[in-house]
């Protein structure tokens, strides 16, 4: 078998990748099954804020921030 051939089967379900899995872009995050994308001039800062909220599991802040940014400022948009 050459160096580019790989035929080993996944050892468990954690090694399998579903066709429905989505690769997120740099300025995207997923919350409750919906993918959002940070837009605008400060999108680097916004994605840092959202990632911090996700890492600290502050779901109330996450929900409030998403609602406010969708209603009052074009800082994020729904992708799906």
TAQUI-V92995 format. One line per field, one symbol per residue. ss: DSSP state (h for helix, s for strand, l for the rest). burial: 1 if it has 9 or more other ideal C-beta (glycine too) atoms within 8 Angstrom, else 0. A space follows every 50 residues. Layout:
# TAQUI-V92995
ss->???
burial->???
This chain:
# TAQUI-V92995
ss->llllllllllllhhhllllllllllllssssllsssssllllhhhhhhhh hhhhhhllhhhhhhhhhhhhhhlllsssll
burial->00000000000000000000000000111110011111110010011011 101100000001101101100000110000
